[in-house]
Amino acid sequence: MPAETFDHPKDQGPEVVDAETTVERRFATGDHCRLVIENPRGRIRVSGCDRPEVTLRVTKLRDGSTAARFDATRVEIRHEGGTISARTIVDGGLSFRDDAAWGELLASAVRFLGEAIRSALMPVEVDYEVQVPRHADLDLKVVTSRVAVENVRGAVHVASVSGAQDLARVKGDISLSTVSGEIGARELAGSLDVNSVSGGVSLAGSLDALRANVVSGSIELAGPLATTGSYDFHTVSGSVTLRLPPETAATIDARGVSMAVSSDLPCRVTRDRRGPGSHYWQGQINGGDAAVRLNTVSGHLYLAELPEIARASAGQAPEPSEPGGTPTDTTERPAAEQPGAPAPEASADEQPAPPTGEDPAAESAQLRVLRALERGELTVDEALEQIETLRRHAQ
């Protein structure tokens, strides 16, 4: 059945869509606007265009659900000022929200899953197809929905529990968060903040700055590093792979407990100090410009050359690969650090620092709590109480 299409007036209060048919709405916004979508199940696809308007196409899918669940699932649409918002709701209330920072994402997920378990009613799948002005800001929040964003230049925030995220040709201030979903992004530009508990992260592009927090998932970045760029990685056991052009100039600082560093690039090691429960490694590529920092417990840093075909294809992400298994033995070392030489005493400013950020043990425990709730082994109140106890202990 063809979609119903009409212009939606501004500031007229929410519209609730509960029909079986696909509906389409157009919103006059100008060249810049903000799009907010909350969708627990289904798909969100957002693409930038050259028109000063937002076109929103919503399809509610039966997906094998009962008639009661289908009828109880609705989409609420609002147009207020320069903001277009749409959210999937169940019986007028249940929705997933992530209004706080990354530290609140697990608790928000627990609350959503708990409400769904208590009501025994999850929404049916809903698909959102959206075109926005290229300079739109995006705020997309999902549970298991798949999210795709392309050709957008603005502030982009995507938060998911287990839904996959796919971004292409996105430039601006980007923030991506997931518990266990996969994140894939290519042809990125600007700055990126990415957080994942156990989902894999694959990135490609020319980023000026990157801050990544990963508990046990792997993260890969392919592309050039900005001369004055800053790239910070925090992991518990997750591996970090950097695929860099051979002309890259960077200084790499890595600190951890049982950390390892491998390199296929010519790298001058300036520090490689081990102590009881600590390892501090520092190296330079081509004299060092960009700042790369890794804080980990038992993760592995792997430095590899970006293949020519990847450089020629404007940042297309390569297939993830397993990092090498042995620490690098690079060509240029200070005399005191040659194999067999006694290690000098480290000065106070060279002592390995513990990994910064959230307490790794607490983050792993939070993931176990979330999974126990999903399996029905904990009540919602028990899960929330355990999450709050873990967060207090981590402070």
PAROPA-152436 format. One record per residue (C-alpha): residue number from 1; residue in one letter; x, y, z. Coordinates in nm, 2 decimals. Layout:
N
- nr; rest; px; py; pz
- NUM; a; X; Y; Z
...
end
This chain:
395
- nr; rest; px; py; pz
- 1; m; 0.00; 0.00; 0.00
- 2; p; 0.14; 0.34; -0.09
- 3; a; 0.25; 0.57; 0.19
- 4; e; 0.04; 0.85; 0.31
- 5; t; 0.23; 1.18; 0.26
- 6; f; 0.16; 1.53; 0.38
- 7; d; 0.33; 1.83; 0.54
- 8; h; 0.33; 1.83; 0.91
- 9; p; 0.27; 2.16; 1.09
- 10; k; 0.51; 2.29; 1.35
- 11; d; 0.44; 2.31; 1.73
- 12; q; 0.10; 2.13; 1.70
- 13; g; 0.16; 1.88; 1.97
- 14; p; 0.24; 1.51; 1.93
- 15; e; 0.09; 1.30; 1.65
- 16; v; 0.04; 0.93; 1.73
- 17; v; 0.06; 0.69; 1.44
- 18; d; -0.10; 0.35; 1.50
- 19; a; -0.22; 0.25; 1.16
- 20; e; -0.11; -0.06; 0.98
- 21; t; 0.00; 0.13; 0.67
- 22; t; 0.33; 0.30; 0.61
- 23; v; 0.31; 0.68; 0.67
- 24; e; 0.53; 0.95; 0.55
- 25; r; 0.57; 1.30; 0.69
- 26; r; 0.75; 1.61; 0.57
- 27; f; 0.88; 1.89; 0.79
- 28; a; 1.01; 2.23; 0.67
- 29; t; 1.32; 2.29; 0.89
- 30; g; 1.58; 2.50; 0.70
- 31; d; 1.94; 2.39; 0.64
- 32; h; 1.99; 2.29; 1.01
- 33; c; 1.78; 2.09; 1.24
- 34; r; 1.79; 1.82; 1.51
- 35; l; 1.64; 1.47; 1.47
- 36; v; 1.56; 1.25; 1.77
- 37; i; 1.45; 0.89; 1.73
- 38; e; 1.39; 0.63; 2.00
- 39; n; 1.32; 0.28; 1.86
- 40; p; 1.36; -0.04; 2.06
- 41; r; 1.32; -0.29; 1.77
- 42; g; 1.35; -0.26; 1.40
- 43; r; 1.57; -0.03; 1.19
- 44; i; 1.66; 0.33; 1.16
- 45; r; 1.82; 0.46; 0.84
- 46; v; 1.91; 0.83; 0.81
- 47; s; 2.07; 0.99; 0.51
- 48; g; 2.17; 1.35; 0.43
- 49; c; 2.02; 1.54; 0.14
- 50; d; 2.04; 1.89; -0.01
- 51; r; 1.68; 1.99; 0.07
- 52; p; 1.59; 2.21; 0.37
- 53; e; 1.34; 1.97; 0.51
- 54; v; 1.31; 1.63; 0.69
- 55; t; 1.12; 1.35; 0.53
- 56; l; 1.02; 1.08; 0.78
- 57; r; 0.88; 0.74; 0.66
- 58; v; 0.76; 0.50; 0.92
- 59; t; 0.66; 0.14; 0.87
- 60; k; 0.52; -0.08; 1.15
- 61; l; 0.59; -0.45; 1.09
- 62; r; 0.39; -0.75; 1.21
- 63; d; 0.71; -0.96; 1.23
- 64; g; 0.51; -1.26; 1.36
- 65; s; 0.39; -1.08; 1.67
- 66; t; 0.04; -1.11; 1.81
- 67; a; -0.24; -0.88; 1.71
- 68; a; -0.24; -0.74; 2.06
- 69; r; 0.13; -0.65; 2.05
- 70; f; 0.09; -0.50; 1.70
- 71; d; -0.21; -0.28; 1.81
- 72; a; -0.03; -0.17; 2.12
- 73; t; 0.27; -0.04; 1.93
- 74; r; 0.25; 0.32; 1.83
- 75; v; 0.48; 0.59; 1.70
- 76; e; 0.47; 0.94; 1.85
- 77; i; 0.59; 1.22; 1.62
- 78; r; 0.66; 1.58; 1.73
- 79; h; 0.78; 1.90; 1.55
- 80; e; 0.89; 2.16; 1.80
- 81; g; 1.10; 2.45; 1.68
- 82; g; 1.40; 2.31; 1.49
- 83; t; 1.36; 1.96; 1.65
- 84; i; 1.18; 1.66; 1.49
- 85; s; 1.13; 1.37; 1.73
- 86; a; 0.98; 1.03; 1.69
- 87; r; 0.96; 0.74; 1.93
- 88; t; 0.82; 0.39; 1.93
- 89; i; 0.59; 0.34; 2.24
- 90; v; 0.39; 0.06; 2.38
- 91; d; 0.05; 0.14; 2.54
- 92; g; 0.14; 0.50; 2.57
- 93; g; 0.45; 0.47; 2.78
- 94; l; 0.73; 0.21; 2.74
- 95; s; 1.03; 0.36; 2.56
- 96; f; 1.41; 0.34; 2.59
- 97; r; 1.59; 0.65; 2.70
- 98; d; 1.95; 0.74; 2.74
- 99; d; 1.95; 1.10; 2.86
- 100; a; 2.26; 1.07; 3.07
- 101; a; 2.62; 0.99; 3.00
- 102; w; 2.78; 0.65; 2.91
- 103; g; 2.80; 0.56; 3.28
- 104; e; 2.42; 0.55; 3.28
- 105; l; 2.37; 0.34; 2.97
- 106; l; 2.37; 0.00; 3.14
- 107; a; 2.13; 0.12; 3.40
- 108; s; 1.90; 0.26; 3.13
- 109; a; 1.92; -0.07; 2.95
- 110; v; 1.83; -0.26; 3.27
- 111; r; 1.53; -0.04; 3.33
- 112; f; 1.40; -0.08; 2.97
- 113; l; 1.45; -0.46; 2.97
- 114; g; 1.29; -0.48; 3.32
- 115; e; 0.98; -0.29; 3.21
- 116; a; 0.95; -0.51; 2.91
- 117; i; 0.99; -0.82; 3.12
- 118; r; 0.73; -0.70; 3.37
- 119; s; 0.48; -0.61; 3.10
- 120; a; 0.56; -0.92; 2.89
- 121; l; 0.52; -0.68; 2.60
- 122; m; 0.79; -0.56; 2.36
- 123; p; 0.69; -0.34; 2.07
- 124; v; 0.68; -0.49; 1.72
- 125; e; 0.96; -0.39; 1.48
- 126; v; 0.93; -0.04; 1.34
- 127; d; 1.14; 0.08; 1.04
- 128; y; 1.23; 0.45; 1.01
- 129; e; 1.36; 0.58; 0.68
- 130; v; 1.46; 0.95; 0.72
- 131; q; 1.62; 1.21; 0.49
- 132; v; 1.76; 1.52; 0.67
- 133; p; 1.95; 1.83; 0.57
- 134; r; 2.32; 1.74; 0.55
- 135; h; 2.40; 1.96; 0.85
- 136; a; 2.14; 1.81; 1.08
- 137; d; 2.22; 1.69; 1.43
- 138; l; 2.12; 1.34; 1.52
- 139; d; 2.02; 1.17; 1.85
- 140; l; 1.93; 0.80; 1.79
- 141; k; 1.85; 0.56; 2.08
- 142; v; 1.78; 0.20; 2.03
- 143; v; 1.78; -0.14; 2.20
- 144; t; 1.81; -0.41; 1.93
- 145; s; 1.73; -0.19; 1.63
- 146; r; 1.99; -0.17; 1.34
- 147; v; 2.11; 0.19; 1.28
- 148; a; 2.26; 0.33; 0.95
- 149; v; 2.37; 0.69; 0.90
- 150; e; 2.52; 0.84; 0.59
- 151; n; 2.61; 1.17; 0.43
- 152; v; 2.56; 1.38; 0.74
- 153; r; 2.77; 1.67; 0.88
- 154; g; 2.67; 1.76; 1.23
- 155; a; 2.66; 1.63; 1.59
- 156; v; 2.57; 1.26; 1.57
- 157; h; 2.49; 1.06; 1.88
- 158; v; 2.39; 0.69; 1.86
- 159; a; 2.33; 0.47; 2.16
- 160; s; 2.23; 0.10; 2.15
- 161; v; 2.21; -0.21; 2.37
- 162; s; 2.27; -0.48; 2.11
- 163; g; 2.17; -0.33; 1.78
- 164; a; 2.44; -0.29; 1.51
- 165; q; 2.55; 0.05; 1.40
- 166; d; 2.68; 0.14; 1.05
- 167; l; 2.80; 0.49; 0.95
- 168; a; 2.94; 0.62; 0.63
- 169; r; 3.06; 0.96; 0.52
- 170; v; 2.98; 1.13; 0.85
- 171; k; 3.17; 1.44; 0.96
- 172; g; 3.14; 1.63; 1.29
- 173; d; 3.13; 1.56; 1.66
- 174; i; 3.03; 1.19; 1.67
- 175; s; 2.94; 0.98; 1.98
- 176; l; 2.87; 0.61; 1.95
- 177; s; 2.78; 0.38; 2.25
- 178; t; 2.68; 0.01; 2.27
- 179; v; 2.67; -0.27; 2.52
- 180; s; 2.71; -0.57; 2.28
- 181; g; 2.63; -0.45; 1.93
- 182; e; 2.88; -0.42; 1.65
- 183; i; 2.99; -0.08; 1.53
- 184; g; 3.12; -0.02; 1.18
- 185; a; 3.20; 0.32; 1.04
- 186; r; 3.39; 0.44; 0.73
- 187; e; 3.49; 0.76; 0.57
- 188; l; 3.46; 0.94; 0.90
- 189; a; 3.60; 1.29; 0.97
- 190; g; 3.60; 1.51; 1.28
- 191; s; 3.61; 1.38; 1.64
- 192; l; 3.47; 1.06; 1.77
- 193; d; 3.39; 0.93; 2.12
- 194; v; 3.31; 0.55; 2.11
- 195; n; 3.21; 0.32; 2.40
- 196; s; 3.15; -0.05; 2.39
- 197; v; 3.13; -0.33; 2.65
- 198; s; 3.17; -0.64; 2.44
- 199; g; 3.08; -0.53; 2.08
- 200; g; 3.35; -0.51; 1.81
- 201; v; 3.44; -0.16; 1.67
- 202; s; 3.57; -0.11; 1.32
- 203; l; 3.65; 0.25; 1.21
- 204; a; 3.80; 0.41; 0.90
- 205; g; 3.86; 0.77; 0.80
- 206; s; 4.05; 1.08; 0.89
- 207; l; 3.97; 1.17; 1.25
- 208; d; 4.12; 1.47; 1.43
- 209; a; 4.05; 1.31; 1.77
- 210; l; 3.94; 0.98; 1.91
- 211; r; 3.85; 0.86; 2.26
- 212; a; 3.75; 0.49; 2.28
- 213; n; 3.65; 0.29; 2.59
- 214; v; 3.61; -0.09; 2.53
- 215; v; 3.59; -0.36; 2.80
- 216; s; 3.64; -0.69; 2.61
- 217; g; 3.56; -0.61; 2.25
- 218; s; 3.82; -0.54; 1.98
- 219; i; 3.87; -0.20; 1.82
- 220; e; 4.03; -0.12; 1.48
- 221; l; 4.11; 0.22; 1.33
- 222; a; 4.23; 0.25; 0.97
- 223; g; 4.34; 0.58; 0.83
- 224; p; 4.58; 0.87; 0.87
- 225; l; 4.64; 1.05; 1.20
- 226; a; 4.62; 1.42; 1.23
- 227; t; 4.96; 1.59; 1.30
- 228; t; 4.82; 1.75; 1.62
- 229; g; 4.56; 1.48; 1.68
- 230; s; 4.49; 1.30; 2.01
- 231; y; 4.39; 0.93; 2.01
- 232; d; 4.31; 0.77; 2.35
- 233; f; 4.22; 0.40; 2.40
- 234; h; 4.10; 0.25; 2.73
- 235; t; 4.04; -0.13; 2.74
- 236; v; 4.03; -0.41; 2.99
- 237; s; 4.11; -0.71; 2.77
- 238; g; 4.01; -0.57; 2.43
- 239; s; 4.27; -0.55; 2.16
- 240; v; 4.35; -0.23; 1.96
- 241; t; 4.46; -0.24; 1.60
- 242; l; 4.59; 0.07; 1.42
- 243; r; 4.63; 0.05; 1.04
- 244; l; 4.83; 0.35; 0.94
- 245; p; 4.98; 0.49; 0.62
- 246; p; 5.36; 0.44; 0.62
- 247; e; 5.42; 0.82; 0.64
- 248; t; 5.24; 0.85; 0.97
- 249; a; 5.42; 1.03; 1.24
- 250; a; 5.31; 0.95; 1.59
- 251; t; 5.42; 0.90; 1.95
- 252; i; 5.26; 0.60; 2.12
- 253; d; 5.23; 0.55; 2.50
- 254; a; 5.10; 0.22; 2.62
- 255; r; 5.05; 0.13; 2.99
- 256; g; 4.90; -0.18; 3.14
- 257; v; 4.94; -0.49; 3.35
- 258; s; 5.01; -0.78; 3.10
- 259; m; 4.99; -0.56; 2.79
- 260; a; 5.16; -0.65; 2.47
- 261; v; 5.27; -0.43; 2.17
- 262; s; 5.34; -0.55; 1.82
- 263; s; 5.44; -0.35; 1.51
- 264; d; 5.48; -0.41; 1.14
- 265; l; 5.58; -0.05; 1.10
- 266; p; 5.94; 0.09; 1.16
- 267; c; 5.91; 0.20; 1.52
- 268; r; 6.18; 0.35; 1.75
- 269; v; 6.12; 0.22; 2.11
- 270; t; 6.21; 0.48; 2.37
- 271; r; 6.07; 0.31; 2.68
- 272; d; 5.99; -0.06; 2.76
- 273; r; 5.98; -0.10; 3.13
- 274; r; 5.82; -0.38; 3.32
- 275; g; 5.76; -0.41; 3.69
- 276; p; 5.54; -0.62; 3.92
- 277; g; 5.20; -0.60; 3.77
- 278; s; 5.28; -0.32; 3.53
- 279; h; 5.42; -0.25; 3.19
- 280; y; 5.50; 0.09; 3.03
- 281; w; 5.59; 0.11; 2.66
- 282; q; 5.66; 0.41; 2.45
- 283; g; 5.76; 0.43; 2.08
- 284; q; 5.78; 0.67; 1.79
- 285; i; 5.70; 0.64; 1.42
- 286; n; 5.87; 0.88; 1.19
- 287; g; 5.98; 1.11; 1.47
- 288; g; 5.64; 1.14; 1.63
- 289; d; 5.36; 1.40; 1.59
- 290; a; 5.02; 1.26; 1.67
- 291; a; 4.96; 1.14; 2.03
- 292; v; 4.84; 0.79; 2.07
- 293; r; 4.77; 0.66; 2.42
- 294; l; 4.66; 0.32; 2.54
- 295; n; 4.56; 0.23; 2.90
- 296; t; 4.47; -0.14; 2.94
- 297; v; 4.48; -0.44; 3.17
- 298; s; 4.56; -0.72; 2.94
- 299; g; 4.49; -0.58; 2.59
- 300; h; 4.72; -0.60; 2.28
- 301; l; 4.82; -0.30; 2.07
- 302; y; 4.90; -0.39; 1.71
- 303; l; 5.05; -0.13; 1.46
- 304; a; 5.01; -0.23; 1.09
- 305; e; 5.05; -0.06; 0.76
- 306; l; 4.73; 0.05; 0.59
- 307; p; 4.71; -0.14; 0.25
- 308; e; 4.74; 0.07; -0.06
- 309; i; 4.40; -0.04; -0.18
- 310; a; 4.24; 0.09; 0.14
- 311; r; 4.42; 0.43; 0.11
- 312; a; 4.29; 0.46; -0.25
- 313; s; 3.93; 0.38; -0.16
- 314; a; 3.87; 0.69; 0.05
- 315; g; 3.87; 0.52; 0.39
- 316; q; 3.68; 0.20; 0.33
- 317; a; 3.72; -0.01; 0.64
- 318; p; 3.92; -0.33; 0.60
- 319; e; 3.81; -0.66; 0.73
- 320; p; 3.91; -0.70; 1.10
- 321; s; 4.20; -0.93; 1.17
- 322; e; 4.36; -1.08; 1.47
- 323; p; 4.66; -0.89; 1.60
- 324; g; 5.00; -1.05; 1.61
- 325; g; 5.09; -1.26; 1.91
- 326; t; 5.44; -1.14; 2.01
- 327; p; 5.57; -0.80; 2.13
- 328; t; 5.77; -0.61; 1.86
- 329; d; 6.15; -0.61; 1.87
- 330; t; 6.21; -0.29; 1.68
- 331; t; 6.53; -0.16; 1.53
- 332; e; 6.62; 0.15; 1.73
- 333; r; 6.65; 0.12; 2.11
- 334; p; 6.85; 0.32; 2.36
- 335; a; 7.17; 0.14; 2.46
- 336; a; 7.04; 0.08; 2.81
- 337; e; 6.74; -0.10; 2.67
- 338; q; 6.91; -0.34; 2.44
- 339; p; 6.85; -0.71; 2.51
- 340; g; 7.06; -0.82; 2.80
- 341; a; 7.13; -0.47; 2.94
- 342; p; 7.02; -0.40; 3.30
- 343; a; 6.71; -0.19; 3.31
- 344; p; 6.76; 0.15; 3.46
- 345; e; 6.55; 0.27; 3.75
- 346; a; 6.24; 0.45; 3.63
- 347; s; 6.19; 0.80; 3.75
- 348; a; 5.87; 0.90; 3.92
- 349; d; 5.73; 1.05; 3.60
- 350; e; 5.80; 0.73; 3.41
- 351; q; 5.64; 0.49; 3.65
- 352; p; 5.35; 0.30; 3.48
- 353; a; 5.02; 0.44; 3.57
- 354; p; 4.71; 0.23; 3.62
- 355; p; 4.45; 0.24; 3.34
- 356; t; 4.23; 0.54; 3.37
- 357; g; 3.85; 0.57; 3.33
- 358; e; 3.59; 0.34; 3.48
- 359; d; 3.70; 0.05; 3.70
- 360; p; 3.74; -0.24; 3.46
- 361; a; 3.62; -0.50; 3.71
- 362; a; 3.31; -0.30; 3.78
- 363; e; 3.23; -0.26; 3.41
- 364; s; 3.27; -0.64; 3.35
- 365; a; 3.04; -0.70; 3.65
- 366; q; 2.78; -0.46; 3.52
- 367; l; 2.77; -0.66; 3.19
- 368; r; 2.72; -0.98; 3.39
- 369; v; 2.43; -0.82; 3.58
- 370; l; 2.27; -0.71; 3.25
- 371; r; 2.30; -1.05; 3.10
- 372; a; 2.16; -1.21; 3.41
- 373; l; 1.85; -0.99; 3.39
- 374; e; 1.80; -1.08; 3.02
- 375; r; 1.81; -1.45; 3.12
- 376; g; 1.55; -1.39; 3.40
- 377; e; 1.79; -1.48; 3.68
- 378; l; 1.75; -1.14; 3.85
- 379; t; 1.45; -0.92; 3.91
- 380; v; 1.46; -0.56; 3.79
- 381; d; 1.50; -0.42; 4.15
- 382; e; 1.79; -0.67; 4.22
- 383; a; 1.96; -0.57; 3.89
- 384; l; 1.94; -0.20; 3.96
- 385; e; 2.06; -0.24; 4.32
- 386; q; 2.36; -0.44; 4.20
- 387; i; 2.44; -0.19; 3.92
- 388; e; 2.43; 0.10; 4.18
- 389; t; 2.64; -0.09; 4.43
- 390; l; 2.91; -0.15; 4.16
- 391; r; 2.91; 0.21; 4.05
- 392; r; 2.95; 0.33; 4.41
- 393; h; 3.25; 0.10; 4.46
- 394; a; 3.41; 0.22; 4.14
- 395; q; 3.40; 0.58; 4.25
end
